[in-house]
Each structure stands twice: as structure tokens, then as C-alpha cells.
Amino acid sequence: MQTILITGGAGFIGSNFIPFFLEANSNFKVVNLDLLTYAGDLQNLKGVERNSRYTFVKGDICERNIVESLFQKYNFNGVIHFAAESHVDNSIKKPDAFVKTNVFGTFNVLDVARNHWMQGPNQYKTAYEHCRFHHISTDEVYGTLGAEGLFTEQTPYAPNSPYSASKASSDFLVRSYFHTYGMNVVTTNCSNNYGPKQHAEKLIPTIIRKAISGAAIPIYGDGKNIRDWLYVEDHCKGIDLVFKQGKAGETYNIGGKNERNNLSIATTICAILDELKPKKTTYKEQITFVPDRAGHDFRYAIDATKVEKELHWKADEDFESGIKKTIDWYLKKE
């Protein structure tokens, strides 16, 4: 039985990934290290809390002694590193928290893993030869696109917010540990995720929540900013594949090929709510345009050809099927 450390597993993607991973991999135990900041919620992991192969530890990845003690206690065979500050608006207001968690926190976990598994550059300790560090990143490190083109694994980094700059920094740290120490690392950069368990501050949960409550649905600027949307369970399948089969030192972009602008997202959700939870007037009347976000990137879109061809990953959900599942989950939670 192998044991892996998952950081930030009580967050949106992590809390979807852990149940998926435990079900798909009966030969693994999971230790979830999460500080339970505002974005972490153990309610999202109710389904696995009694699973004998799952352990939760409350702690901060920035506290090296905590990370070291967990490596000593559980002797991890791998790390899947989700833990990060991830809300762009918050990074504009308090960038220091993003540098601390995303850069220094990543360094802590990465360096402790290296010391535990390796005795020197390109020298793994006996029985640790297959230990792997999987770093979860974002397409925002690539900056912004015009009306055409896609982000590939070769796209130069050009982060435009404190959030994306901190994630780019952490990506470079992970890369450096492969090239300097020969550490077995992989990185995945994903497009915008959506689905069950997402924190209320994010775009899609905000639209659903505001619509149902009868409040104004805020849309930045003219609503024409475009994102490539990936259903969270499809992302989980991709992470599992890369963790187990990806080539050491490589980066894999995971995207949904579902480009939508923010206004289109809002009108689609409103139309579905008109059917599922009708009221006297259409929900679309609640859409309100608000001043644009500072440094708001125009468009993100990922080319997932590499992970599709090399690891045979594909997204099972298109946006229409995924958004209906998402709205159903939020309505049941209401």
C-alpha cells in the first residue's frame, strides 16, 4: 500500500479529486494536509472521512516542521500539490498572502520531499526511486490571448496578476528541482474549472447564488472576457493520469475546449434556472455590469493535444452537460 500527501485537499479541486482518487486507486492511502482557510471546507469530504485509507491533518504548508513530521510519520511515496491561494481579486488586494503560500509554501513541500526521497542530485534513496511530486498549476501563468490562438506547453510565461505571478514562480521552482536535482516532478496547467464544491467567490457559483437570491448578478466590464472551461471531474481524471503515467520533468496542459465569455456563462445559467426554478421574470434581468477588474486578461484557451495524445486523456463533459450537473448540485445544496 502506497501513501501520498495531498496538499489543499479541502479546496474545490482537491475535494473533488480525493474521493475520485481513492475510488480509482485501491492500493493508495491519502493524507490530506489543509490549513482550512476560507476556501477549504471539510463538508466537501464527508463522503470519505470514514474511509480507512484517508487521513486529514490540519496544518500550514508554510510550516516546515509540520511537513517534515508528516513525511517522517507516513513515509510518502508521492505528493499531489493543490494548496494555493487562487482568487485573482484577493491577490490584487493582498498579494503578500499569495507569495507566502504559493511560492514559499510550494518550496517547503518540494524541498522536504527532495530531502526525504533523495540523497543527492540524481540520486534517489533505495525504495524511493519512483516517488513523484505533482504540481497543480493554472493557464493564467501564460498571460492573455487575443481573439485567436491557444496556450501550449511551449507558450512563454507572461503572468499579469499577483496570483498568476506567484503560480508562475512556483512552477519555476518545481522545474528547477528537476533540472538541478533530477527530482521526479510533473506539472499540470489547467483551464478554468467549474463544478460541485466550488467556493462561492468564483464566477459560476456567484452567478448561481446571486440569481437564486434575487440579487444583482455582477459581470465585469462588458462581459466579453473569454475563458476555456473544464469540468472538475474531467480535470481529476487528467491529474490521475499524469501522476501515474506522465514523463518526469514534463508539463501537461489540461483544458476543456469549451470557450465561453462571461456574459454567455451568465445568460446560459439564467436560461437553465428559468426552466429548473422558474419565477415571474427571467433571471437574465438580474445581470448587472460592474467596473472591470484591474489587469483583467482578455482570453485564456488551452491546447490539450499533448495529454490527449500521450496519455489518452479526454474530457467527458462539454459545457452544456457540465453546467447542468453543476447547477443541479447547487440547487440541492440550497
TORTIDREN-465584 format. One record per residue (C-alpha): residue in one letter; x, y, z. Coordinates in steps of 0.2 Angstrom, whole numbers. Example, Ala and Ser with C-alpha at 12.3 -4.5 7.8 and 13.67 -1.06 7.14 Angstrom:
BEGIN
   code      xx      yy      zz
      A      62     -22      39
      S      68      -5      36
***
This chain:
BEGIN
   code      xx      yy      zz
      M       0       0       0
      Q       7      17      -5
      T       4      33       4
      I       3      50      -4
      L       2      68       3
      I     -11      79      -5
      T     -10      97       0
      G     -25     108       0
      G     -37      94      -2
      A     -51     103       6
      G     -52     115      -8
      F     -63     115     -23
      I     -52     104     -35
      G     -44      94     -21
      S     -60      89     -13
      N     -67      83     -29
      F     -50      74     -33
      I     -48      64     -16
      P     -64      54     -17
      F     -61      51     -36
      F     -43      45     -32
      L     -47      34     -18
      E     -61      25     -28
      A     -50      23     -43
      N     -34      18     -34
      S     -37       4     -20
      N     -18       2     -17
      F     -16      20     -11
      K     -19      29       5
      V     -21      48       6
      V     -16      60      19
      N     -24      77      16
      L     -15      92      23
      D     -25     108      23
      L     -25     124      34
      L     -44     126      31
      T     -43     144      26
      Y     -60     152      20
      A     -58     141       4
      G     -56     125      12
      D     -72     115      19
      L     -72      98      26
      Q     -90      96      22
      N     -84      93       5
      L     -75      77      11
      K     -89      70      21
      G     -90      55       9
      V     -73      49      13
      E     -70      55      31
      R     -73      37      37
      N     -63      29      24
      S     -48      19      32
      R     -37      24      18
      Y     -40      43      21
      T     -32      54      34
      F     -35      73      37
      V     -22      84      45
      K     -25     102      48
      G      -9     112      45
      D       0     125      35
      I      12     120      21
      C      22     136      26
      E      27     127      42
      R      42     116      38
      N      41     106      54
      I      23     101      51
      V      28      95      33
      E      43      86      39
      S      34      77      53
      L      21      71      41
      F      35      64      29
      Q      43      55      44
      K      26      48      50
      Y      18      42      34
      N      34      40      23
      F      25      47       7
      N      28      39     -10
      G      21      54     -19
      V      14      72     -17
      I       0      80     -27
      H       1      98     -23
      F     -15     108     -24
      A     -13     120     -10
      A     -13     138     -16
      E     -21     155     -14
      S     -31     156     -31
      H     -43     171     -31
      V     -37     185     -43
      D     -47     198     -34
      N     -39     194     -17
      S     -22     194     -25
      I     -24     212     -30
      K     -29     217     -13
      K     -17     206      -3
      P      -3     200     -14
      D       8     195       1
      A      -3     180       6
      F      -1     174     -12
      V      18     175     -12
      K      19     166       5
      T       8     152       1
      N      11     149     -17
      V      29     152     -18
      F      36     149      -1
      G      24     135       3
      T      27     126     -13
      F      46     127      -9
      N      43     120       8
      V      34     104       2
      L      45     102     -13
      D      61     103      -3
      V      55      92      11
      A      50      79      -2
      R      68      80     -10
      N      77      78       6
      H      66      63      11
      W      67      54      -5
      M      85      59     -12
      Q     102      58      -5
      G     110      69     -18
      P     107      76     -36
      N     101      62     -47
      Q     102      50     -33
      Y      86      43     -25
      K      87      33      -9
      T      84      14     -11
      A      65      11     -12
      Y      61      29     -16
      E      66      28     -35
      H      48      30     -41
      C      42      44     -29
      R      34      59     -38
      F      30      77     -35
      H      15      83     -45
      H      12     101     -45
      I      -5     108     -50
      S      -4     125     -59
      T     -15     136     -70
      D     -16     143     -88
      E     -15     160     -81
      V       4     159     -80
      Y       4     161     -99
      G      -4     178     -98
      T     -18     183    -110
      L     -23     178    -128
      G     -30     189    -142
      A     -45     183    -152
      E     -36     168    -159
      G     -23     155    -153
      L     -21     143    -139
      F      -9     141    -124
      T       3     126    -127
      E      16     119    -116
      Q      29     129    -126
      T      20     146    -123
      P      31     158    -114
      Y      26     163     -97
      A      19     181     -95
      P       8     182     -79
      N      -2     198     -77
      S      -9     197     -59
      P       0     194     -42
      Y     -10     177     -42
      S      -3     171     -59
      A      14     178     -55
      S      15     168     -39
      K       9     152     -48
      A      22     155     -61
      S      36     157     -48
      S      30     140     -40
      D      31     132     -57
      F      48     138     -60
      L      54     131     -43
      V      47     114     -47
      R      55     114     -64
      S      72     119     -56
      Y      71     104     -44
      F      70      93     -60
      H      85     101     -69
      T      96     104     -53
      Y      92      88     -43
      G      85      76     -55
      M      69      75     -45
      N      54      66     -52
      V      42      81     -54
      V      27      84     -66
      T      17      99     -68
      T      -1     101     -75
      N      -8     118     -80
      C     -27     118     -81
      S     -40     130     -88
      N     -54     137     -78
      N     -63     123     -68
      Y     -81     123     -63
      G     -92     110     -55
      P     -98     104     -37
      K     -90     111     -21
      Q     -83     127     -29
      H     -81     141     -17
      A     -95     155     -18
      E     -82     168     -23
      K     -79     161     -40
      L     -89     166     -56
      I    -101     152     -59
      P    -106     149     -40
      T    -108     168     -39
      I    -119     169     -54
      I    -130     154     -47
      R    -130     161     -29
      K    -135     179     -34
      A    -148     173     -47
      I    -157     162     -34
      S    -156     175     -20
      G    -164     188     -32
      A    -148     199     -31
      A    -139     208     -45
      I    -128     196     -55
      P    -111     206     -57
      I    -102     204     -73
      Y     -85     213     -75
      G     -83     226     -89
      D     -93     222    -105
      G     -93     203    -101
      K     -83     198    -116
      N     -68     191    -107
      I     -66     173    -113
      R     -61     158    -103
      D     -59     139    -108
      W     -70     129     -95
      L     -65     112     -89
      Y     -77     102     -78
      V     -69      97     -62
      E     -71      78     -63
      D     -63      79     -80
      H     -48      88     -73
      C     -47      75     -59
      K     -45      61     -72
      G     -31      71     -80
      I     -22      73     -64
      D     -23      55     -60
      L     -16      50     -77
      V      -2      62     -76
      F       3      57     -59
      K       4      39     -64
      Q       9      40     -82
      G      17      57     -86
      K      35      59     -90
      A      46      66     -77
      G      51      84     -79
      E      36      87     -91
      T      22      99     -91
      Y       4      94     -97
      N      -9     107    -101
      I     -27     101     -97
      G     -41     111    -105
      G     -59     108    -109
      K     -61     116    -126
      N     -76     125    -120
      E     -73     143    -123
      R     -86     155    -117
      N     -87     173    -112
      N     -93     179     -95
      L    -109     186    -102
      S    -113     170    -111
      I    -110     160     -95
      A    -122     171     -86
      T    -136     170     -99
      T    -134     151    -100
      I    -135     149     -82
      C    -150     161     -81
      A    -159     151     -95
      I    -157     134     -86
      L    -163     142     -70
      D    -178     149     -79
      E    -183     130     -83
      L    -177     122     -66
      K    -183     136     -54
      P    -195     147     -64
      K    -201     164     -57
      K    -212     178     -63
      T    -197     186     -73
      T    -182     179     -81
      Y    -166     178     -71
      K    -157     187     -85
      E    -164     204     -79
      Q    -153     202     -64
      I    -137     203     -74
      T    -128     219     -70
      F    -111     226     -77
      V     -99     232     -64
      P     -82     241     -66
      D     -69     229     -74
      R     -55     220     -64
      A     -38     228     -64
      G     -27     220     -76
      H     -41     208     -82
      D     -34     196     -95
      F     -45     195    -111
      R     -44     177    -116
      Y     -37     160    -110
      A     -38     144    -120
      I     -28     128    -119
      D     -22     116    -132
      A     -23      99    -123
      T     -16      89    -138
      K      -1      83    -128
      V     -11      75    -114
      E     -23      68    -126
      K     -11      60    -137
      E       2      54    -125
      L      -9      49    -110
      H     -25      46    -120
      W     -35      59    -109
      K     -51      67    -115
      A     -65      77    -107
      D     -81      68    -105
      E     -91      83    -102
      D     -95      98    -113
      F    -100     114    -106
      E    -119     111    -108
      S    -119      94     -99
      G    -106     100     -86
      I    -116     116     -81
      K    -132     107     -79
      K    -124      95     -67
      T    -116     110     -58
      I    -132     119     -56
      D    -141     104     -50
      W    -128     102     -36
      Y    -130     120     -30
      L    -149     119     -31
      K    -149     103     -20
      K    -137     111      -8
      E    -148     127      -7
***
